[in-house]
Amino acid sequence: MDSFGQFIYASEIVSQCKFALGGLGQLNFALKSIQESSDAQPERSQFFCNEVFRSIHSFLSHASNISRLFWPAVPERLNEESEEAYEARISSQPSVARARALRAAFGLPDDHVLKSRKLHDLLEHFDEKLDQWRATNAHQNIINDYIGPKDDIIGAAETYMMRWFDPSKGTFTFRGETFDLQALSTAADEMLQRATKVEEQLREKLKNEALA
């Protein structure tokens, strides 16, 4: 990938990081507003409860976009396919080549928090998760948009909980799949610092190339 291509991707990653962190800012504002709401303001409280989950979904959506730019879906190795043939096949895919170039430019470790396939799959297969709940839950038990520790609900399986946010732990759970929002937030903030630096380096490189 040439310098201009890397610059465009770096700029997009900067934007996605800012969008993600903006979602967390809105989450904190919504939580504070719920605490400040009185018993006489049920509509206000419900509005900000909805904002909590909208903000979390926004954060996870943008975090997933960052993840896909660096770690896109890769085809599985075919039966009896050699490692050399498999490598040649996936290397020819533009998304794989792009991701490898970006990871090298950003110096990312292979075990980065944002690499999580769980982060990809939650949003990509959201409808299928609902289908699984309907097919396996004979009693149609469901808890939607719950804010608080799980201990407050007695006898509730995590698979009954469609969206559950525990502010004390900073975790979001959807049907048993838990995301550490604090860890993801730290990773997104660190990624923003990397992306800003890479973007600036590439901008300077392009400027020098134009003057040469």
The 8 nearest C-alpha neighbors of each residue, nearest first, counted from 0:
[[1, 4, 5, 100, 2, 97, 96, 3],
 [2, 0, 4, 3, 5, 6, 100, 205],
 [3, 1, 5, 4, 6, 201, 0, 205],
 [2, 4, 6, 5, 1, 7, 205, 201],
 [5, 3, 7, 6, 1, 2, 0, 8],
 [4, 6, 2, 8, 3, 7, 9, 1],
 [5, 7, 3, 9, 4, 8, 201, 198],
 [8, 6, 10, 4, 9, 5, 3, 11],
 [9, 7, 11, 5, 10, 6, 12, 4],
 [8, 10, 6, 12, 11, 198, 7, 194],
 [11, 9, 13, 7, 8, 12, 6, 198],
 [12, 10, 8, 14, 13, 9, 15, 7],
 [11, 13, 15, 9, 14, 10, 16, 8],
 [14, 12, 10, 16, 11, 15, 194, 191],
 [15, 13, 11, 17, 12, 16, 18, 10],
 [14, 16, 18, 12, 17, 13, 61, 19],
 [17, 15, 19, 13, 18, 14, 191, 187],
 [16, 18, 14, 20, 15, 19, 21, 13],
 [17, 19, 21, 15, 16, 20, 14, 22],
 [20, 18, 58, 16, 61, 22, 21, 17],
 [19, 21, 23, 17, 22, 18, 16, 24],
 [20, 22, 24, 18, 19, 23, 17, 25],
 [23, 21, 58, 54, 25, 19, 20, 24],
 [24, 22, 26, 20, 25, 21, 27, 58],
 [23, 25, 21, 27, 26, 22, 20, 28],
 [24, 26, 28, 22, 23, 27, 54, 29],
 [27, 25, 23, 29, 51, 54, 24, 28],
 [26, 28, 30, 24, 29, 25, 31, 23],
 [27, 29, 25, 31, 26, 30, 32, 24],
 [28, 30, 32, 26, 47, 27, 31, 51],
 [31, 29, 27, 33, 32, 28, 26, 34],
 [30, 32, 28, 34, 29, 33, 27, 35],
 [31, 33, 35, 29, 34, 30, 28, 36],
 [34, 32, 36, 30, 44, 35, 31, 47],
 [35, 33, 31, 32, 36, 30, 37, 44],
 [34, 36, 32, 33, 31, 37, 44, 30],
 [37, 35, 33, 34, 44, 40, 32, 43],
 [38, 36, 39, 40, 35, 41, 44, 34],
 [37, 39, 40, 41, 36, 44, 43, 42],
 [38, 40, 37, 41, 36, 42, 43, 44],
 [39, 41, 37, 43, 38, 42, 36, 44],
 [42, 40, 44, 43, 39, 45, 38, 37],
 [41, 43, 45, 44, 40, 46, 47, 39],
 [44, 42, 46, 40, 41, 45, 47, 36],
 [43, 45, 41, 33, 47, 42, 46, 36],
 [46, 44, 48, 42, 47, 43, 41, 49],
 [47, 45, 43, 49, 48, 44, 42, 50],
 [46, 48, 50, 29, 49, 44, 45, 33],
 [49, 47, 45, 51, 50, 46, 44, 52],
 [50, 48, 47, 46, 51, 52, 53, 45],
 [49, 51, 47, 53, 48, 52, 54, 29],
 [52, 50, 26, 48, 54, 49, 53, 29],
 [51, 53, 55, 54, 50, 49, 56, 48],
 [52, 54, 50, 56, 55, 51, 57, 49],
 [55, 53, 22, 57, 26, 51, 52, 56],
 [56, 54, 52, 58, 57, 53, 59, 51],
 [55, 57, 59, 53, 54, 58, 60, 52],
 [58, 56, 54, 60, 55, 59, 22, 53],
 [57, 59, 19, 22, 55, 61, 56, 60],
 [58, 60, 62, 56, 61, 57, 63, 55],
 [61, 59, 63, 57, 58, 62, 56, 64],
 [60, 62, 64, 19, 63, 58, 59, 15],
 [63, 61, 59, 65, 64, 60, 19, 58],
 [62, 64, 66, 60, 61, 65, 119, 59],
 [65, 63, 61, 67, 66, 62, 60, 68],
 [66, 64, 62, 68, 63, 67, 12, 61],
 [65, 67, 63, 64, 113, 69, 68, 114],
 [68, 66, 71, 70, 64, 69, 65, 63],
 [67, 69, 65, 66, 70, 98, 71, 64],
 [68, 70, 98, 67, 66, 102, 71, 101],
 [71, 69, 67, 66, 68, 98, 114, 72],
 [72, 70, 67, 68, 73, 69, 94, 95],
 [71, 73, 70, 74, 67, 95, 94, 116],
 [72, 74, 71, 75, 89, 95, 70, 94],
 [75, 73, 76, 72, 89, 77, 88, 85],
 [76, 74, 77, 73, 85, 89, 72, 78],
 [75, 77, 85, 74, 80, 78, 82, 81],
 [78, 76, 80, 79, 75, 85, 81, 74],
 [77, 79, 80, 76, 81, 75, 85, 82],
 [78, 80, 77, 81, 76, 82, 84, 85],
 [81, 79, 77, 78, 85, 84, 76, 82],
 [82, 80, 84, 83, 85, 79, 76, 86],
 [81, 83, 85, 84, 86, 80, 76, 87],
 [82, 84, 86, 81, 85, 87, 80, 88],
 [85, 83, 87, 81, 86, 82, 88, 80],
 [86, 84, 82, 88, 87, 83, 81, 76],
 [85, 87, 83, 88, 89, 84, 90, 82],
 [86, 88, 84, 90, 85, 89, 83, 91],
 [89, 87, 85, 86, 90, 91, 84, 92],
 [88, 90, 91, 92, 86, 87, 85, 95],
 [91, 89, 87, 92, 88, 86, 96, 95],
 [90, 92, 89, 88, 93, 87, 96, 95],
 [91, 93, 90, 89, 95, 94, 96, 88],
 [94, 92, 96, 95, 97, 91, 90, 98],
 [95, 93, 97, 96, 92, 98, 71, 68],
 [96, 94, 98, 97, 92, 93, 90, 99],
 [97, 95, 93, 99, 98, 94, 90, 100],
 [98, 96, 94, 100, 95, 99, 93, 101],
 [97, 99, 69, 101, 95, 100, 96, 94],
 [98, 100, 102, 96, 101, 97, 95, 103],
 [99, 101, 103, 97, 98, 102, 104, 96],
 [102, 100, 104, 98, 103, 99, 105, 97],
 [101, 103, 105, 99, 107, 104, 100, 106],
 [102, 104, 106, 100, 101, 105, 99, 107],
 [105, 103, 101, 102, 106, 100, 197, 107],
 [104, 106, 102, 103, 107, 101, 193, 197],
 [107, 105, 103, 104, 102, 108, 101, 193],
 [106, 108, 102, 105, 109, 103, 111, 104],
 [109, 107, 110, 111, 106, 102, 105, 103],
 [108, 110, 111, 107, 114, 102, 112, 70],
 [111, 109, 108, 112, 114, 107, 113, 115],
 [110, 112, 113, 114, 108, 109, 107, 115],
 [113, 111, 114, 115, 110, 186, 183, 182],
 [112, 114, 66, 115, 111, 183, 186, 62],
 [113, 115, 112, 111, 66, 70, 116, 110],
 [116, 114, 117, 118, 113, 112, 119, 66],
 [117, 115, 119, 118, 120, 114, 113, 121],
 [118, 116, 120, 115, 119, 121, 176, 178],
 [117, 119, 116, 115, 120, 121, 63, 122],
 [120, 118, 116, 117, 63, 121, 122, 123],
 [119, 121, 123, 117, 122, 124, 118, 116],
 [122, 120, 124, 125, 123, 118, 119, 117],
 [121, 123, 125, 120, 124, 119, 60, 118],
 [122, 124, 120, 121, 125, 119, 126, 127],
 [123, 125, 127, 126, 122, 120, 121, 128],
 [126, 124, 122, 128, 127, 121, 123, 129],
 [127, 125, 129, 128, 124, 130, 123, 122],
 [126, 128, 130, 124, 129, 125, 131, 132],
 [129, 127, 131, 125, 130, 126, 132, 124],
 [128, 130, 132, 126, 127, 131, 133, 125],
 [129, 131, 127, 133, 128, 132, 134, 126],
 [132, 130, 128, 134, 129, 133, 135, 127],
 [133, 131, 129, 135, 130, 134, 136, 128],
 [132, 134, 130, 131, 136, 135, 129, 139],
 [133, 135, 131, 132, 136, 130, 137, 129],
 [136, 134, 132, 133, 131, 137, 130, 139],
 [135, 137, 139, 138, 133, 132, 134, 140],
 [136, 138, 139, 135, 134, 133, 140, 132],
 [139, 137, 140, 136, 135, 141, 133, 159],
 [140, 138, 136, 137, 141, 133, 132, 159],
 [141, 139, 138, 159, 136, 142, 137, 155],
 [142, 140, 159, 160, 139, 143, 161, 158],
 [143, 141, 160, 159, 161, 145, 144, 140],
 [142, 144, 161, 162, 145, 160, 141, 163],
 [143, 145, 162, 163, 146, 142, 161, 52],
 [144, 146, 163, 143, 164, 162, 147, 142],
 [147, 145, 164, 165, 163, 144, 148, 166],
 [146, 148, 165, 164, 166, 145, 149, 151],
 [149, 147, 165, 150, 151, 146, 167, 166],
 [148, 150, 151, 152, 147, 165, 153, 155],
 [151, 149, 152, 148, 153, 147, 154, 155],
 [150, 152, 149, 148, 153, 147, 155, 154],
 [153, 151, 150, 149, 155, 154, 148, 147],
 [152, 154, 155, 151, 150, 149, 156, 148],
 [153, 155, 156, 152, 150, 157, 149, 151],
 [156, 154, 153, 152, 157, 159, 160, 158],
 [155, 157, 158, 159, 154, 160, 175, 174],
 [156, 158, 175, 160, 159, 174, 155, 173],
 [157, 159, 174, 156, 175, 160, 161, 132],
 [160, 158, 141, 157, 156, 142, 140, 161],
 [161, 159, 142, 157, 174, 158, 162, 141],
 [160, 162, 173, 143, 174, 142, 159, 163],
 [163, 161, 144, 173, 143, 160, 172, 145],
 [162, 164, 145, 172, 144, 171, 146, 160],
 [163, 165, 171, 146, 170, 166, 145, 147],
 [164, 166, 147, 148, 170, 167, 168, 169],
 [167, 165, 169, 168, 164, 147, 170, 146],
 [166, 168, 165, 169, 148, 147, 170, 164],
 [169, 167, 170, 166, 165, 179, 148, 181],
 [168, 170, 166, 180, 165, 167, 181, 179],
 [171, 169, 179, 165, 168, 178, 180, 164],
 [170, 172, 164, 178, 177, 163, 165, 179],
 [173, 171, 177, 163, 176, 175, 162, 178],
 [172, 174, 162, 161, 176, 175, 160, 163],
 [175, 173, 158, 161, 160, 157, 176, 159],
 [174, 176, 157, 158, 173, 172, 177, 160],
 [177, 175, 173, 172, 174, 178, 117, 121],
 [176, 178, 172, 171, 175, 170, 173, 179],
 [179, 177, 171, 170, 180, 172, 176, 183],
 [178, 180, 170, 182, 181, 169, 183, 177],
 [181, 179, 183, 182, 170, 169, 178, 184],
 [180, 182, 184, 183, 179, 169, 185, 170],
 [181, 183, 185, 184, 179, 180, 186, 112],
 [182, 184, 186, 180, 181, 185, 187, 179],
 [185, 183, 181, 187, 186, 182, 180, 188],
 [184, 186, 188, 182, 183, 187, 189, 181],
 [185, 187, 183, 189, 184, 188, 190, 182],
 [188, 186, 190, 184, 189, 185, 16, 183],
 [187, 189, 191, 185, 190, 186, 184, 192],
 [190, 188, 186, 192, 191, 187, 185, 193],
 [191, 189, 187, 193, 188, 192, 194, 186],
 [190, 192, 194, 188, 189, 193, 16, 13],
 [193, 191, 189, 195, 190, 194, 196, 188],
 [194, 192, 190, 196, 191, 195, 197, 189],
 [195, 193, 197, 191, 196, 192, 13, 9],
 [194, 196, 198, 192, 193, 197, 191, 199],
 [195, 197, 199, 193, 194, 198, 200, 192],
 [198, 196, 194, 200, 199, 195, 201, 193],
 [199, 197, 195, 201, 9, 196, 200, 6],
 [198, 200, 202, 196, 201, 197, 195, 203],
 [201, 199, 197, 203, 202, 198, 204, 196],
 [200, 202, 204, 198, 203, 199, 6, 205],
 [201, 203, 199, 205, 204, 200, 198, 206],
 [204, 202, 206, 200, 201, 205, 207, 199],
 [205, 203, 201, 207, 206, 202, 208, 200],
 [206, 204, 208, 202, 207, 203, 201, 209],
 [205, 207, 203, 209, 204, 208, 202, 210],
 [208, 206, 210, 204, 209, 205, 211, 203],
 [207, 209, 205, 211, 210, 206, 204, 203],
 [208, 210, 206, 207, 211, 205, 204, 203],
 [211, 209, 207, 208, 206, 205, 204, 203],
 [210, 208, 209, 207, 206, 205, 204, 203]]
